[in-house]
Amino acid sequence: MEFFIDPSRCIGCQACVHACAECESHRGVSMIHLDYVDRSSSPQTTPTVCMHCEDPTCARVCPADAIKQTAEGVVQSALQPRCIGCSNCVLACPFGVPRYLGEMDQMMKCDMCYDRTSADLKPMCATVCPSGALFFGTKEEIEQKRQEKPINRFTFGRQVVTTKVHLMVGDTAPDEMEFDVASFCE
Amino acid sequence: MAIPPLSEQELIQQYGPHLNYEPPGGWLAEHEPDRLVKTHCCFCGVQCGIQLKVHNEKVVGFEPWEDFPVNQGKLCPKGVKRYLQNNHPDRLLHPLIRTDNGFREADWDDALSLVVEHIQRIQATYGKDAFAVLSGASVTNEKAYLMGKFARVALQTANIDYNGRLCMVSAGAANKMAFGIDRAANPWSDIPLTQLVLVTGSNIGECFPILTDYLWRARDNGAKFIAIDPRMTPIARTADLFLPVRPGRDSALMNGILHVLIEHDWIDHDFIDAHTKGFESVQKAVAEYTPQMTAEISGVPAASIVRAAEMWAEAEKSMLLHARGIEHHTKGVENVLSCINLVLATGRIGQPGCGYGTITGQGNGQGGREHGQRCNQLPGGRDIENPQHREEIARTWKVNESELPHVGLTAVELMDAVNAGQIKGLLSLSFNPLVSLPDTKLTRAALEKLEFYAAIDPFMSETAHYADVVLAGSLQEEDEGTVTNGEGRVVRIRRAVPPPGNARADWEIIVDIAHRLGKELLFPYAEPEDLFRELCRASAGGPVDYAGLNYTKIEQHNGVFWPCPSREHPGTPRLFEGGEFAHPDGKAQFHPVTYRPPDEDVDATYPIIMTSGRVVSQYLSGTQTRRIGPLVDQYPGPQIELHPRLAEQHDIQSGDMVCVESRRSSVTLPALVVRTIRPDTIFIPYHWPGEQSANRVTNRALDPISKIPEFKVCAVRLRKVKAGV
């Protein structure tokens, strides 16, 4: 089972954000961010979960060696005793995932719902997501169900990042999309 | 009686809304559940399956219920956080009796004696109909049935209605006129099977979030999607075709689309001939709605109107879905009929992946309108003025037909009658008219005139501030019962925990009052299942037939669709198969619709259209959801959505405080300047009370048939009050 994100389906309802805070290992703290891309122009929102890079930038820039990967390739929150709260990871992550939580003096991020996935349950966010923007299942299943294709290789300047989480990509070019209602009235 | 005993500030301080953020004992407390209770979310007509976690007889969280077919574990934020309404500091734990300086806790005997004393006094002084009942569409079928019987048999008043009058009555009336039955024609599982989904006046992503998944499953299978809405809603953003209709012009737009279909002969003559009546009158009515004329009225470009007709014609199968956006109008029934005309003319109904339906908004919006708590209705969807229907129900209830009251006033008319001094006493259940009715000023004036008012609610609603007695009732998860979701599926609501403190299940309170009024023998119920058995028996042979249902059958099948006339009957997920409609002759009826303007259209003084609606994190008048911390944080208060062009004319920027004035009153709120709304229209969500209430401004004019108020369009003007910080 793998994790797939399709921000184009997101309706901004925040069910994932609220559900994440219900997970046993971090009750009351959500590890997902959900943001408007630009509310003045569009209702488009985008959910951000950790992409779980094969070679995680956050871990490489951590001076305290506090960010570890599990054998399954899940990148975890900073280890509490090691994290020095420097926020290098927050600045370096190409996807903008980690957040430094001041009151806990620790970097915390999505750990792919380790407490649930290790018990054969789907991550809370992908279970509740009403729109299918977040999906947890097999690659075969999603390829068979959807027209968009999963990708997990991203280029940031000269850095190529391969991730455990897949992004669903359609063939609509973004510059073809119009959001101003006035232009639909004319 | 008259004004509330304390200031609004003092009432809020004492009874909330306060915000609850954490389960009992806090996040770090032990929450290993003693049991998971499979039930449903209480916050919309989808009725998502959910498992409530119970620990030490308290609801402490939830676990997705992935085996329930409607939502397969999916939930919106309201569903995720609904458990926080339990163990809430604002929860009413005792009956309250009004005093000169507030409310005092009372025992049930004192509170109910007082209620009965005033019912008897008012009815003896002013007549039976001077005491009225207002009920809700969030309550179970059992309670909806009980409220209708209680009003007609125990109080013998004609005046009972419910807040579904503010919700889907326009669709209900139009469905009865066209099809002879009031239910969505198709199960939602038909949506993924279709080739075209047309959604008009429904902000699905925010009001029925789970149905977004159905839309996408259809599109994954190659379906196209047309969205009709004055706003670019989260689902409209992704539509293949978006028609930004000017509020209040829906029937013109539908007529225009049908005009193009007829012009190109893209209609189904065989279906029209075999299964319908009255097409010629519709053909004649839409003849003048050329794309050009329709564009002028509706504000949708002619090319888009033609394209919608082409897309409809290109598809072999289609689903047309609508909700309050076209129904909350003085021509709500006509708007719905104009949609049905399109469906019937093209024969797109009664097949897998091919059909039509309104999407019911309230938790039991469907069941709440079936079992007799409407002023014109008896159980089983029967007509209170139909002599045969009256006989049937009188027999079931063991009363004389002549004793049954006749049709009473609808919800808004009822409040007007309170204001006019004709109705002196009121009992309400799960209804907060001070927030939910249009023209708040009038509602407030009416409440001040009541001689006696008793409210049953789990929380102190803003309307209950005006009560003489507040009866601490139950939350949905504190009682057994059934609810009928927006597709007509009857599902089981389970009691996860008992009502806390001295609070009681709503039905027990009503039955207790009935007994105290001397009707013990006619209300012999020991549990909700007794009510359900009688409800099913009473519905037998009626337009809404539950006769073959029981709790076990509903549980075993994850819900059963009515009609279900016998024990062996599997239920009816899809109506009208083979073109068989519910009118006596089996045919569907066309109704010609001629567009007419809204009751209050824009003019030089009030040049801007205002429309209202919901946000995803709140439910109805917010009595429950305005107390759930994470939901309130998500969207803390109403904002005025307006387009940059309109904003520029008034020198308004996002965050500025803007006063919206109508002929009735005004409301001042922060602006949210967005390109996602028509430049001639503003939008305000309605879930908040008092100074923040959108309904201070909205129009109380009613649809002549359904008596739904025109929430979705009125005329306003804007004034910038103060720049934002």
Interface residues (C-beta under 8 A of the other chain):
Chain A: S8 R9 C10 I11 G12 C13 Q14 A15 V17 H18 A19 A21 E22 R27 G28 R39 S40 S41 S42 P43 Q44 T45 K122 M124 T127 V128 C129 P130 S131 G132 K145 R146 Q147 F179 D180 V181 A182 F184 C185 E186
Chain B: Y21 E22 W27 L28 H31 G61 F62 P64 E66 N71 G73 K74 L75 C76 P77 G79 V80 K81 G205 E206 P209 I210 T212 D213 W216 R217 D220 P230 R231 M232 T233 P234 I235 R237 T238 F242 L243 P244 G299 V300 P301 S304 V616 S617 P630 Q634 H643 P644 R645 S654 L672 V673 V674 R675 T676 I677 R678 P679
